[in-house]
Amino acid sequence: MLKNSALRIAETVGDNVKFVSNKNIIFEIKMTITDKHIIESYSKLFEGLNPLTKIELIEKLTKSLKKDKKSKESEFLKSFGAFDSDKSAEELIKEIRESRKFRNKDLEF
């Protein structure tokens, strides 16, 4: 269960929501109309849940927020040097250029 979670909403100003952890801003989100609609739809579903289930849901959402930030950054860093090939750069360029296909089509306006 969620106990002494360090992640919390610091403030909401208009459509902006700031999330903080230990007084450091983790991220700020600008909510769209679609986001607001999704939240309203889900909140109606949650009304029928018992308090324990709601707490478990809060815990899982909090973990996913922390994981998303870490995984996005690590996935980005992992992408460097990810392409591996025995072909030289010149061979790859030649292969890409030869695989291009163009159509001669007159466009009418």
N, C-alpha and C positions, 0 to 999 in steps of 0.2 A: 504494500500500500504506500501511498504518497505520504512521506514524513519529512517535515522541514525542507520542503523543496526550495532551492535557491532561485529557481526561475520564476519570475512573476511579471505581471504587467505593471509598468512604471506609471504610464499615463496614457490617456487617450485624448487626442486633440483633433476634433473634426473626424476625418477619415484615417488619421495616422495613429498607430498603436506602437508604443515602445516597450520592448521586453528587456528586462534587466536581470542580471545575476550578480549577487554580491556588489551592488552599486555600480557595476559596469554595464553599459548598454551593449547587449548582445546583437540585437538587430531591430530595425524599425520597418514596419509594414504599412503600406498605404492600401486600405481596403477598397475594392471596387464594388460596384452595385451587385455584381454577380457574387462576390465573396459574402456580402451582407445577406443576400438571398439564401445562399447555401447555409450560412450560420443559423438563420431563422428557421429554415427547414429542419436542420438537425436538432436544434433546441426544442422544437415541438416533439420530435421523436423521443428525446431524452426525458421529457416531463413524466412519462410513465415508468421510468426506471427507479429502482430502490436506491437509497443513498450509498450503499456499499458498491453497487455497480457503477454509480456515477464517479465515485472516488477511484475505482480501478480504471475507468475510462480516462480520467484526468491524468493518472499516472502514466498510462500508455501514450497519451498525447504529449505529455511533457518529455518523455523519453524520446519520442520521435522528433521533437523539435531539436533536442540536443544532438541526436544522431544525424539529422539532416545537415546541420551546419558542419559537423566534422566530416561526414562522408562526402559532401560536395567538394570540400577543400582537398581531401585526400584523393578523390577520384580525379580531380583536375591535375594534381601533382603527379599522379601515376601515369597520366596520359603522355607525359614527355618521354620521348624515346620509345614509344609503344610500337611504332611501325618497324618491322624487322624484315629485311629482304637481302638476298645474296646479290641482287642486281645492282649495278652502279646507277648513280643518279641519271646519267645520260641515257642508259637503257630504259629506265622507267619513264623518262620524258618522251623518248621515242615511242614507246609502247602506248602511252596515253594519247599522244598526237595521232598515231595510226588508228587508234580505236574510235576516234571522233567520226561522227557521221553528220553530214550536212545535206539539207534538202534545198533545192532551188525551187522556190515557190513565190510567185508574184502575189503580193498583198494588194487587195483592192480597198480603197478608202472611199 
